[in-house]
Every structure is written in structure tokens, then in C-alpha cells.
Amino acid sequence: MLDRNGFSKKTYSQIIDEMEEKTKELFGEDTNTKAYTPLGIIIRVFAWFHALLWEVVERVYNNSFPSTAEGVSLDRLAKLKGMTRLPADYAYGQIQITGTANETIPAGLVVGTKTGVLFETTEDCVLDANGVGNAEIYAQETGSAGNVEAGTITEIVESDSNVSAVVNPEPTTSGRDQETDAEFYERFKTYPEKKGSSNIEGIRAVLLETAGVRDAIVSQNTTNTEKDGLPPHCIAPFVFGGTDEDVAQAIFSVAGGGIQVYGTTVVSVTDSQGTVHEIGFTRPETIQVYVRVTLTKGAEFPSDGLTAVRNQILNYIGGNDENGNEYPGLGLKQNVVHAKIVAAVLNSVGVDDAIVELSTDGINYVQNNIIVNANQVAKTTYDKVVVS
């Protein structure tokens, strides 16, 4: 039923009770409606189909609200706020190619990891006199599985007589799975209004939809003098994630003319008239978080329980696990809350109790929150989370 308290679905048993009551009202109180009677069977058949209809009505009602909507319904509600679901994205990086000196290795060389994650070069690579060169690579499939550790891309999938070895000196990054309903709604709750506007909220909105960007804060100084380290009449984006070029282009697409876009990273953007504009933004300082967990294990603690606990912590703070999967975790200016980590650990299967200690240097551990300022972001990696 729908009333001032919201929608309440009728259950299968409630429908049967109401149908039996109505049957006895029409045919007499002595009418037999037990489940084994013909009339009782008919009642239960109709009740089953009615229950299905109530479930559909409940789903329609829930899909009217962002907090309970799912799938396409959530997508449509989010569009009213100028949002779209973040799609899956490809991981990218660079490989070092070793082979025949002075030879050109055409774009399209397929390489991969021993676990079968495949990448493809996107540019021709000219090997130097020592037979060494570098080329940009993109994963062949979208998803976080494309974020692999340095030194793991060593397989030459499609052989080239001029290539003898490949390796990635740095991890590949920015691979992302399609945003889930839960992730989309969390972003919806804090997403700024007026996307497309040149004010700071509109700039942040565009940045949050830029590929690879995890979080953004946009400050401004509207006075005639320097304030809080910002020059007069400027906007100052702090951006976590995304390539410099993509971030600069996103800011330029909505920034108002005649206003300085200030930051420690400056990228030149050329407009449609060929005029070059200097777009500035600042990358946050990354606070490396070390976590030490001592568990009291119960009888149901699984064989992979230590890894599961560690991944719960990675999921909260953010960082890469041992397989190269990246957890987004916390954003800019979000403190590492000790109690939330304790709660995540205690919610893990087979954990009876736990002592959780945090550190920013791997030496001095405390059981307190780690404070993160506006120009900072907290991150960790699987090797910094020790669970025993």
C-alpha cells in the first residue's frame, strides 16, 4: 500500500489471507479454503500472480528515488543532475622494447602478462643503436584487470623477428570497471549541480566525469589581493587522477574567459582559433598509509582470510592489490578514520577481534585517525597493509 509513510508491498501470505477472507464473506464463513481444496488451490494460484505484480509495483516505486533505483532507472535520474555513469576504461602505460638496432617496430605489437592480460602498442617504435625503444600501450580490454605491476608485461604474443624482449618499467594505470549502482549513487550524493556552468561547481562537475579522475576540489580567490596562497581573481583546481592533458582540456571547456586558472601543473591548450591558453591545476600530495592488523581468528576463519581482510582495507583507503587491481578508495580531503577500518575488519568472516594500527612512515604506529588536508589524498598498497 502507498501512504504518507511510503510504499509497503503485500506479501504472498497476506494476499492469500485477504482472498480467503473475501471468499468467506461472499460464500459463507463455513466455506473451505484450505490449500488442498479446489477453491484453496485457485486462491493460491491467483495469489501467486498477484504477488508478482506487487513486486513489480515495488520496483517501479523504488526506481523513482536515487537511493533505491537500479540500472537504467538510476542512470535516468542521475541525468537530471547532469551526471552519467562512468564507463569501463582501458589501462595504459609504456613498454620498453629490445630488439634489432635501428629497426622500426610498427604500432599494433601485442604483448601481455603471464596471466593473460593483453596490451597493444599504439605507436611506431624506432629502436636506437643499442636496440632499445619505448612505446605507449593500451589494454585490449577495459577494466581494472589492466592495471598491472611494473615488470609483469614480458610476453610477446604476436612475434616480430625484430623484437627479442619487452617489459613495462612502470605499472599500467587508469583501467576501470564500469561504475556499479552503489558507486554511482555514492558519487551522486556529493555531485555538484549546474554541470556546464563556468563557476567552481560546474568545473568540478566536468572534472569528475573526466577519464581517470578520482576526485576534484576547485577553490577560487575573488579578491584583488593574494589570499591563502592564491593570486587575485583566479580559480585553483586540485585534481586527483586523470592525465594532465585530459584534465586541462576539461577545465578549459568550461572555465570562464579572462580568469586565471592557477596551479603548480600548467598545460598549454589550443582553442579553435589557434590561440594557446595556459591552464593550471594542482596535483594533491599523496599520504602513504601503512596499516598493521593483528587478528583474533575464530573457527570459521577461511584459508584466504588474511587476503580478504587486506582487500577490505584497500577498498576503504584505496590502492592496488597484489594482482594490480586498483581500489578507488578515499578522495581529496577525506580523513582515514581508524574506527571505519576496525569495523571493516571485524565484519570479515571468521574475525573475532582485531587490533588496527596506522602509520604514515611505516615506523610509528598509532590507533588514531590520519588527518588529510584539502590538498592531500590518502592511499596505500597491498605491501603496506600487514595482516597477521
N, C-alpha and C positions, 0 to 999 in steps of 0.2 A: 504494500500500500504506500501511497505518497501523501505525506502530511508535512507539517511545519518542521518535523524532525528529520525529514528526508525520505528516502525510499527504503522500504522493507519488503524483501521478497517472500512470497508464500512458498512454503516447502511442500514436498510431495505428501507428507503425512498430514499437514494442515489442510491441503486440498481434499484429501480423502475424508477427513473428519467433516468438512463443510458439506461435501456431496452426500455423505451418509445422513447428516442432519436434515438436509433439504429433502432427501428421498423419504425419510420417515415423516416429515412434515406433510408431504403430498400424499403418501400411500398408507400412512398409519405408523404408530410407534412400534407395532409388532412386526414390521417389515424386516426380513432377514437380509442384512447387507454384509455378512461375513465373507471373508476372502474366497471361500470355497464355493459360494453360491453363484449362479449365473449373474444375478444383479450385482453382487460384490465384485465379480470379475470385470463386468462392464464399467463399474465405477472406477476401478483401479486402472483400466486401460485409458479412460478419459483423463484421469488424474495425472497419469504419466506424461501425456502430451501437454496438459496444462502446465505442468511443472517446467517443461522445456520452454514454453512461451514465457513464463516468469523469469527464467534465466536470461532469455534474450532481452526482455524489458530491463532487467537489472543491468545488463551490459550496455544497453543504449543509454541508460541513466548515468552510469559511471563514466562513459566516454564523453559526457558533457563537461567534465571537470578535469583540468590538467593533472591533478594529484592521483586520479584513478583511471585516466584514459590510457589506451594502449595502441601501439602500432600507428596506422594511418590516422586514427582519430586524434592521437596526441600530436602528430605532425600538423594536422589542420588547425588545431587550437593554437599551436606554437606560432603559426604563420600570422595570427592576429597580433602577435607581439614582434613580428619581424624576424622570427627565428626559423632556421631549418636544421634538421638533424645532421650531425657531422657524418659524412660518408666514410667508408673504409678508404684508407690511403696507402700508398706504396712507400716502403722503406727505400732509402737511397744512401749512397756513400761513395767511396772510391776504392779501387783496387790498384795494386802495383803489379804490372805485367813484366815478366822476364822472358826473353827470347832472343831472336836473331837481331843483331845490331843493325840500326838504321832502317829497319823494316817498319811498314805501316800496318797496324792491326785494325781492320775495319770495324766500325760500330756493329753491334749485334753479337759479339762474342758472349756465349752463355757459360757462366761459371756458377758454382754453388758450394754449399757446405756438405759435410759428410752425412748430415741428417736430411738432405734433400731439399733445402731451401735454395731456390734458383734465382739468379740475377743476370742481367744483360747489360753490356756496355752501351752507352748512348752516344758515344763519340769515337771518332777515329783516334788511335793512339800511335804516335810515332816514337819508336824505341830509340834511345840515344846510342852513342858509340859503345856503351857498356851493355847494350841490350836491355835497358830498363826504361819503363814509362808508366805513367799513371792515367787512368780513365775513370770517368764517372759511371756508376752503375745504379740501376733501379731494380727492385724486386719484380719478378714476373707476376706475382700475385699480391693483392692487397692484404693488409692485416699486420698485427703486431708480431707475428712469427718472423717477419722480415727483419726485425731488429736483432741482429746477431753480434756477438762479441768480436773484438779485433782478433785477427789471426785465424778465423774459422772458415773463411771463404778460400778454399785451397783446391777445389776440384774443377778441372776443365771439362765441362760437359760436352761441348761440341769442339772437337780437336782442331787446332790450327797448327800447321807444320812450323810456323814461326814463333809459336808460344810454347815455352817449356814449363812455366810455373806462374801461379797467381797467388796473391794474398791481399787481404784487406788490412792496412796498417791501423785503422780506426774502426770502432763499431759503426754499423749502419743504424740510421735513426729515422724517426718520423713515420714508421709503419704504424698503422692504426686500424683496429677493427671498427665496423660500423657502430655508432653510438647506440647503446641499449636504451630501452624505455626509462630505466632507473637513472642512467647517466644523463639522459636528455632532460628529464624532469628536474634533476638537481641543478643543471645549468639554467633551466627555465626560471627557477625561483630567484636567481640573482641576476638574470639577464636584463640589461638596461633597456629602457624604452627608446622610441624615436630613432630606429636604425635609419641611416642615411642622412641624419642631421649632422651639421658641422660642429655641434657642441661636443663636450668631452664624453657625454654618454653615447652619442652617435658614433664617435670614433672608437670607443671601447667596443660597441656592438659589432662593428665591422672587423675589428681585430680578433674578436672571439670566434669569428667564423673563418678566419684565415687558416689555411692548411698548416698544421703543426703547432699552432699557438695554443698553449695550455691555459694561460690566464693573462690579464692585462689590467693595469691601473693607469688612468690618464689624469694628470694634475694640470693645473694652469696657474699663471700669475697674471692677473688683470690690472696690476698697479703700474705706476710709472717708474718704480724702483725695483732693484733686486729683492727677492723675497724667498726665503727658505732655499737659497742656492739656485733659484731660477731667475733668468733675466726678465726684464719687463716685457709685458704683453706677449706671452708665449704659452704654448701647450707643451706638456712634457710626458709622453707615454713611457711607461715601464712595461716591457713585453717579455713574457716567458714563453719560449718556444718559437718555431717557425724560422724560415730562412730570412736573412737580412733584406733580401730583395722583395720577398713577398710581403713582409711587414711594412717596408717603406711604401710599396705600391698601395697597400690597403689604407695606410694613413693619408697618402696623397689623394686618394679617391674621394675623401670626404672632408679633408682639412680646409678650412676657410682661407681664401686668398689674403695675402698681406700679413698673416700671422706666422711668427716663427715657430717651427716645430723643433723643439730643443731636445738634445740627448747626447750621450757620450759616443754613440754609434751614429755615423752620418752616412747616408746613401744618396747618390745622385739619381733623380727620377726625371725622365724627359717627357714633357707633355706632348699633345698632338700638334703643337706649333713648333716643336723642336727646341723649346726653352727648357733649360736644365734647372731643376729645383733641388735644394739640399734639404733632405728630410732626416731629422734626428729623432732618436729614441734611445732608451737606456735598457741594457740587459740587467736583470737582477743579480745580486750576489747570491751564490748558492751556498747554503749552510749544510755541510755534510753531517748527517746524523748517524751516530753509532748506537746500536741497541744491544743490550745484553740481557738475556732472559734465562732464568733458572726455573724449571718446571717441577711441579709435583705431579707425577703421572698416575692416572687411575688404571683400572684393569682394562678399560676399553680403548686405551691409547693405541692408535694404529701404527703400523710399521713405518708409514711415511708421515707420521705426526709432526716431526721436527720441521720438515719442509712445509707442511700445511700451516704451522704456526708462523714460520718465517714469511710465507706468502701473505698471510693476513696482515702482518706488519708492513710489508712492502705495498700492499693495496691501500693502506691508510696513508702512509707517508709519501709513497711514490718512489719509483726507481726500477731498475732492471733485475730480473731474477737470473738464475744460473743458465736458463735456456735463451736468454736475450729478450724475453717478453717484458715490455715496458708497462708499468703501472702508473697512471697519471698522478694519482695522489693529491697532495695539498697544492694550493695555488699561492699567489703572492700574498704576503702579509698574514698568512694563516699559521698560527702557533702550533707546535707539536704538543698535543695535550696528553700528558702521561696517563691520565685515567682512561682515555679512549683506547690506548694501546693495551692497557691491562684488561679492559672489557673485551677487546677483540681476542686476546689470548685465552681468557677464561671461557669464551664461547666456543673455543675449538674442542673437537671431540676428544674425550679422554683426559682433559686437563682438570685436575682437582684444585690446584693452586699455582701461583706464579709470582716471582719477583722480577720486576721490569726496571732496568736502569738505562738512563740515556746519557749521551755524551756528544760533544761537538769536536772533540780532539782524539777520541779513542783511548784516552788515558784517565781523565777524571769523569767518573760516572755519578749521576745523581738520580733521585726519584722525584724529579720536578719537571714542570713544563719547560720547553725550549721556546723562548720568545723570538718571534720573527718580525722584523720591521717592514715598512712599506716597500722598500727597495730590495727585499730579500725573499728567497724561497727555500724551503727545507726539502732536502732529498736524501735518499740513502741508496745503497745497492746491497745485493744479497750477501756479499762478503763482509759487510759492515753490520749485519744482523746475526748475532751468535745466539743460538738457542740450544740449551742443554738440559 
